[in-house]
């Protein structure tokens, strides 16, 4: 048990330090690795939303998928399965993404924002924990999306193959994809550094089962702090690295890629936390599961990307005009899904 906990602490420190380095070398502030933001950028690059300044194929996501895929193959943990309420998972993926973009960050970036001194992340963490708590109540009362089943192996290879194609695209920059505005790319770290950081993150997350949602969920359900240690280690690693490079700025205002409307930050991450519990893991965990052959998680990733497109095209991001209306609708949707998928024992 001690070795297991030591592994996730070291892994979390590595991810936190790499996140700080990615910001130092070009990534947006407090955004060393953000699964929601980076999937959003990839969505823009393939035309799912029209915010061209946020269109870029992020090598970090490619690296995470390929790193976890290679790790799963090496350790014989690649097992293709699926068929557990795929359309519901697709819609939940959209829901989690819209909630995350209301806050402007996935659960991982929530931690990184706090490590950079952004106190708005405290509201996000509070909402996230509350959403997880509600999700756990439904788990304890029979919520289930049913079991999955063995699937043809080709389905498990599709997402890694897509990532290889995207890697070629980010290097070749074909004209039919969108990369920033008039050739000016969004802030980004060098491709090789971003890819290597992603590969390491993918391997670490696959071996440790790292999950931002799981850390809080397991404390509530089982009083198990294993995953929470990874959460805290990322915070520490990124905090120290930010201090070293002068990227630590405490406050609620003048924070990079953030807003300080507290109720949107709280409710956005409440939605993301609740939806992620129903899905069985945060966006990072969904990437890892899909790399291990879980086709349902691949469907969830597609839902996350579609959610990013919808959020930007319909102005449901941060403090945009339609954000609160969208969040209220999503809360009703989550309640509906949580109730109708209860299995009475």
C-alpha positions as CSV (number, residue, x, y, z in Angstrom):
1,X,0.0,0.0,0.0
2,X,2.8,2.4,0.9
3,X,4.5,1.8,-2.5
4,X,1.2,2.4,-4.3
5,X,0.7,5.7,-2.5
6,X,4.3,6.7,-3.1
7,X,3.8,6.1,-6.8
8,X,0.8,8.3,-7.1
9,X,2.5,11.1,-5.1
10,X,5.6,11.0,-7.3
11,X,3.4,10.8,-10.4
12,X,1.3,13.8,-9.3
13,X,4.4,15.8,-8.6
14,X,5.8,15.1,-12.0
15,X,2.5,16.1,-13.7
16,X,2.4,19.3,-11.6
17,X,6.0,20.2,-12.4
18,X,5.5,19.5,-16.1
19,X,2.4,21.7,-16.1
20,X,4.4,24.6,-14.7
21,X,7.1,24.0,-17.3
22,X,4.6,24.0,-20.2
23,X,3.3,27.4,-19.0
24,X,6.8,28.7,-18.8
25,X,7.5,27.6,-22.3
26,X,4.4,29.0,-24.0
27,X,1.1,27.4,-22.8
28,X,-1.6,29.8,-21.6
29,X,-1.3,30.9,-17.9
30,X,-2.4,28.2,-15.4
31,X,-3.1,25.9,-18.3
32,X,-0.1,23.5,-18.4
33,X,-2.6,20.7,-19.1
34,X,-6.3,21.2,-19.4
35,X,-8.3,18.3,-20.9
36,X,-11.4,20.4,-21.5
37,X,-9.6,23.4,-22.9
38,X,-7.3,21.3,-25.1
39,X,-10.2,19.1,-26.5
40,X,-12.0,22.4,-27.1
41,X,-9.0,23.7,-29.2
42,X,-8.9,20.4,-31.2
43,X,-12.7,20.8,-31.8
44,X,-12.0,24.3,-33.2
45,X,-9.3,23.0,-35.5
46,X,-11.7,20.5,-37.1
47,X,-14.4,23.1,-37.4
48,X,-16.8,22.2,-34.6
49,X,-16.8,25.8,-33.4
50,X,-16.1,29.1,-35.0
51,X,-13.7,30.7,-32.4
52,X,-10.6,30.5,-34.7
53,X,-8.3,32.0,-32.1
54,X,-9.0,28.8,-30.0
55,X,-8.3,26.4,-32.9
56,X,-5.1,24.3,-32.4
57,X,-4.4,20.6,-32.3
58,X,-2.9,20.2,-28.8
59,X,0.0,17.7,-28.7
60,X,-0.5,17.2,-25.0
61,X,-3.8,15.3,-25.6
62,X,-2.2,13.2,-28.4
63,X,0.6,12.3,-26.0
64,X,-1.7,11.4,-23.1
65,X,-3.7,9.0,-25.3
66,X,-0.6,7.4,-26.9
67,X,1.3,7.2,-23.6
68,X,-1.6,5.5,-21.9
69,X,-2.2,3.2,-24.9
70,X,1.4,2.1,-24.9
71,X,1.4,1.6,-21.1
72,X,-1.8,-0.5,-21.3
73,X,-0.3,-2.7,-24.0
74,X,3.0,-3.2,-22.2
75,X,1.3,-4.1,-18.9
76,X,-1.4,-6.2,-20.6
77,X,-4.2,-4.0,-19.5
78,X,-5.6,-3.3,-23.0
79,X,-9.1,-4.8,-23.1
80,X,-11.6,-3.7,-25.7
81,X,-15.1,-3.4,-24.2
82,X,-18.2,-1.2,-24.5
83,X,-22.0,-1.0,-24.9
84,X,-22.8,0.6,-21.5
85,X,-25.4,3.3,-22.5
86,X,-23.3,4.9,-25.2
87,X,-25.7,7.7,-26.2
88,X,-26.3,8.6,-22.5
89,X,-22.5,8.8,-22.1
90,X,-22.2,11.0,-25.2
91,X,-24.7,13.5,-23.8
92,X,-23.1,13.4,-20.3
93,X,-19.8,14.1,-22.0
94,X,-21.4,17.2,-23.6
95,X,-22.8,18.2,-20.2
96,X,-19.4,17.9,-18.4
97,X,-17.7,19.9,-21.1
98,X,-20.2,22.8,-21.0
99,X,-20.0,22.9,-17.2
100,X,-16.2,22.9,-17.4
101,X,-16.1,25.7,-19.9
102,X,-18.5,27.8,-17.8
103,X,-15.7,27.6,-15.2
104,X,-13.0,27.8,-17.9
105,X,-11.2,24.6,-17.0
106,X,-11.5,20.9,-16.4
107,X,-10.9,19.4,-12.9
108,X,-7.2,19.2,-13.6
109,X,-7.0,22.9,-14.6
110,X,-9.0,23.7,-11.5
111,X,-6.1,22.4,-9.4
112,X,-3.5,24.2,-11.7
113,X,-5.4,27.4,-11.4
114,X,-5.2,27.3,-7.6
115,X,-1.5,26.4,-7.9
116,X,-1.1,29.6,-9.8
117,X,-2.8,31.7,-7.1
118,X,-6.2,32.0,-8.8
119,X,-8.6,32.1,-5.9
120,X,-11.6,31.6,-8.2
121,X,-10.6,28.0,-8.3
122,X,-11.7,27.7,-4.6
123,X,-15.3,28.3,-5.8
124,X,-14.7,25.7,-8.5
125,X,-13.4,23.1,-6.1
126,X,-16.4,23.8,-3.7
127,X,-18.9,23.3,-6.6
128,X,-17.0,20.3,-7.9
129,X,-17.0,18.6,-4.5
130,X,-20.7,19.4,-4.0
131,X,-21.6,17.9,-7.5
132,X,-19.6,14.8,-6.7
133,X,-21.5,14.5,-3.4
134,X,-24.8,14.6,-5.2
135,X,-23.6,12.1,-7.7
136,X,-22.5,9.8,-4.9
137,X,-26.0,10.0,-3.3
138,X,-27.4,8.5,-6.5
139,X,-24.7,5.9,-6.8
140,X,-25.6,4.8,-3.3
141,X,-29.3,4.6,-4.4
142,X,-28.8,2.3,-7.3
143,X,-27.6,4.5,-10.2
144,X,-26.0,2.5,-13.0
145,X,-25.4,2.7,-16.7
146,X,-25.2,-1.1,-16.7
147,X,-22.2,-3.2,-17.5
148,X,-20.2,-3.2,-20.7
149,X,-19.2,-6.2,-22.9
150,X,-16.3,-7.4,-25.0
151,X,-16.1,-5.6,-28.4
152,X,-14.2,-6.1,-31.6
153,X,-10.6,-5.1,-31.1
154,X,-10.7,-2.5,-33.9
155,X,-12.9,-0.3,-31.8
156,X,-10.2,0.0,-29.1
157,X,-7.5,1.0,-31.6
158,X,-9.5,3.8,-33.2
159,X,-8.8,6.7,-30.8
160,X,-5.0,6.0,-30.7
161,X,-5.0,5.9,-34.6
162,X,-6.9,9.2,-34.7
163,X,-4.3,10.7,-32.4
164,X,-1.5,9.6,-34.7
165,X,-3.4,11.2,-37.6
166,X,-3.7,14.4,-35.6
167,X,0.0,14.3,-34.7
168,X,0.8,14.2,-38.4
169,X,-1.7,17.1,-38.9
170,X,-0.2,19.3,-36.2
171,X,3.2,19.0,-37.9
172,X,2.0,19.3,-41.5
173,X,-0.8,21.8,-40.9
174,X,-3.0,20.9,-43.9
175,X,-5.0,23.8,-45.3
176,X,-8.4,22.1,-44.6
177,X,-7.8,22.3,-40.8
178,X,-7.9,25.5,-38.8
179,X,-4.9,26.7,-36.9
180,X,-5.5,30.0,-35.1
181,X,-6.2,33.2,-37.0
182,X,-4.3,34.1,-40.1
183,X,-1.6,31.7,-39.2
184,X,-1.2,33.1,-35.7
185,X,-1.5,30.1,-33.3
186,X,-2.9,30.3,-29.8
187,X,-0.3,30.4,-27.0
188,X,1.4,27.0,-27.0
189,X,4.5,25.2,-25.8
190,X,6.9,23.7,-28.4
191,X,5.4,20.7,-30.1
192,X,8.0,18.2,-28.9
193,X,7.9,19.4,-25.3
194,X,4.1,19.3,-25.3
195,X,4.1,15.8,-26.8
196,X,6.6,14.4,-24.3
197,X,4.7,16.0,-21.4
198,X,1.6,14.3,-22.7
199,X,3.2,10.9,-23.1
200,X,4.6,11.1,-19.5
201,X,1.2,12.2,-18.2
202,X,-0.5,9.4,-20.0
203,X,1.8,6.7,-18.6
204,X,1.6,8.1,-15.1
205,X,-2.2,8.4,-15.2
206,X,-2.6,4.9,-16.6
207,X,-0.4,3.3,-14.0
208,X,-1.8,5.2,-11.0
209,X,-5.5,5.3,-12.1
210,X,-5.3,9.1,-11.5
211,X,-8.7,10.8,-11.5
212,X,-9.7,14.1,-10.1
213,X,-13.3,13.0,-9.5
214,X,-12.2,9.7,-8.0
215,X,-10.1,11.4,-5.3
216,X,-13.2,13.1,-3.8
217,X,-15.6,10.3,-4.6
218,X,-13.4,7.7,-2.8
219,X,-13.0,9.8,0.3
220,X,-16.8,10.1,0.5
221,X,-17.6,6.4,-0.3
222,X,-14.7,4.5,1.2
223,X,-12.6,7.0,3.3
224,X,-9.8,6.1,0.8
225,X,-7.3,9.0,0.2
226,X,-5.2,7.2,-2.5
227,X,-6.5,9.2,-5.5
228,X,-6.8,12.4,-3.4
229,X,-3.0,12.2,-2.8
230,X,-2.5,12.5,-6.6
231,X,-4.7,15.5,-6.6
232,X,-2.7,17.2,-3.9
233,X,0.6,16.3,-5.3
234,X,-0.2,17.9,-8.7
235,X,-1.2,21.1,-6.7
236,X,2.2,21.0,-4.8
237,X,4.3,20.3,-7.9
238,X,2.7,23.1,-10.0
239,X,2.7,25.5,-7.0
240,X,6.5,25.2,-6.5
241,X,7.2,25.4,-10.2
242,X,5.1,28.5,-10.6
243,X,6.9,30.1,-7.7
244,X,10.3,29.3,-9.3
245,X,9.3,30.9,-12.6
246,X,7.4,33.9,-11.2
247,X,4.0,32.6,-12.4
248,X,2.2,32.8,-9.1
249,X,-0.3,35.6,-8.6
250,X,-2.8,35.5,-5.7
251,X,-6.2,37.0,-6.2
252,X,-9.6,36.8,-7.8
253,X,-9.0,39.3,-10.6
254,X,-6.5,39.6,-13.4
255,X,-6.1,35.9,-13.6
256,X,-5.3,34.3,-17.0
257,X,-8.2,32.7,-18.9
258,X,-10.6,33.1,-15.9
259,X,-13.5,35.1,-14.7
260,X,-14.6,35.9,-11.2
261,X,-18.4,35.5,-11.3
262,X,-18.6,33.2,-8.3
263,X,-21.9,31.5,-8.9
264,X,-21.0,30.5,-12.5
265,X,-17.7,29.1,-11.3
266,X,-19.5,27.1,-8.6
267,X,-22.4,25.8,-10.7
268,X,-20.2,25.1,-13.7
269,X,-18.0,22.8,-11.7
270,X,-21.0,21.4,-9.8
271,X,-22.3,20.2,-13.2
272,X,-18.9,18.9,-14.2
273,X,-18.5,17.0,-10.9
274,X,-22.0,15.5,-10.9
275,X,-21.7,14.4,-14.6
276,X,-18.3,13.0,-14.1
277,X,-19.4,10.8,-11.2
278,X,-22.2,9.4,-13.4
279,X,-19.6,8.7,-16.1
280,X,-17.2,7.0,-13.7
281,X,-14.3,9.5,-14.1
282,X,-13.1,13.0,-14.9
283,X,-12.2,14.0,-18.5
284,X,-8.6,12.9,-17.9
285,X,-9.7,9.5,-16.7
286,X,-12.0,9.2,-19.8
287,X,-8.9,9.7,-22.0
288,X,-7.0,7.0,-20.1
289,X,-9.9,4.5,-20.2
290,X,-10.4,5.0,-23.9
291,X,-6.6,4.3,-24.4
292,X,-7.1,1.0,-22.5
293,X,-9.8,0.0,-25.0
294,X,-13.0,1.3,-23.4
295,X,-15.1,2.2,-26.3
296,X,-17.7,3.9,-24.1
297,X,-15.1,6.3,-22.9
298,X,-14.2,7.0,-26.5
299,X,-17.8,7.9,-27.1
300,X,-17.6,10.2,-24.0
301,X,-14.6,11.9,-25.6
302,X,-16.6,12.6,-28.7
303,X,-19.3,14.0,-26.5
304,X,-16.8,16.3,-24.8
305,X,-15.6,17.6,-28.1
306,X,-19.2,18.2,-29.4
307,X,-20.0,19.9,-26.1
308,X,-17.1,22.3,-26.7
309,X,-18.5,23.1,-30.1
310,X,-22.0,23.7,-28.8
311,X,-20.8,25.8,-25.9
312,X,-18.8,28.2,-28.1
313,X,-21.2,28.4,-31.0
314,X,-24.2,29.1,-28.7
315,X,-22.3,31.4,-26.3
316,X,-22.4,29.3,-23.2
317,X,-18.8,29.8,-22.1
318,X,-17.7,31.7,-18.9
319,X,-19.9,34.7,-18.4
320,X,-21.4,34.6,-21.9
321,X,-25.1,35.5,-22.2
322,X,-26.5,32.0,-22.4
323,X,-24.3,30.3,-19.8
324,X,-26.6,30.4,-16.8
325,X,-29.6,29.2,-18.8
326,X,-27.5,26.3,-20.1
327,X,-26.3,25.3,-16.7
328,X,-29.9,25.3,-15.3
329,X,-31.0,23.0,-18.2
330,X,-28.0,20.8,-17.6
331,X,-28.9,20.4,-13.9
332,X,-32.4,19.3,-14.9
333,X,-30.9,16.8,-17.4
334,X,-28.5,15.4,-14.8
335,X,-31.3,14.9,-12.3
336,X,-33.4,13.2,-15.0
337,X,-30.5,10.8,-15.9
338,X,-29.7,10.1,-12.3
339,X,-33.3,9.2,-11.5
340,X,-34.3,7.1,-14.6
341,X,-31.1,5.0,-14.4
342,X,-31.6,3.9,-10.8
343,X,-31.8,0.2,-10.4
344,X,-34.1,-0.6,-7.5
345,X,-32.8,-3.6,-5.6
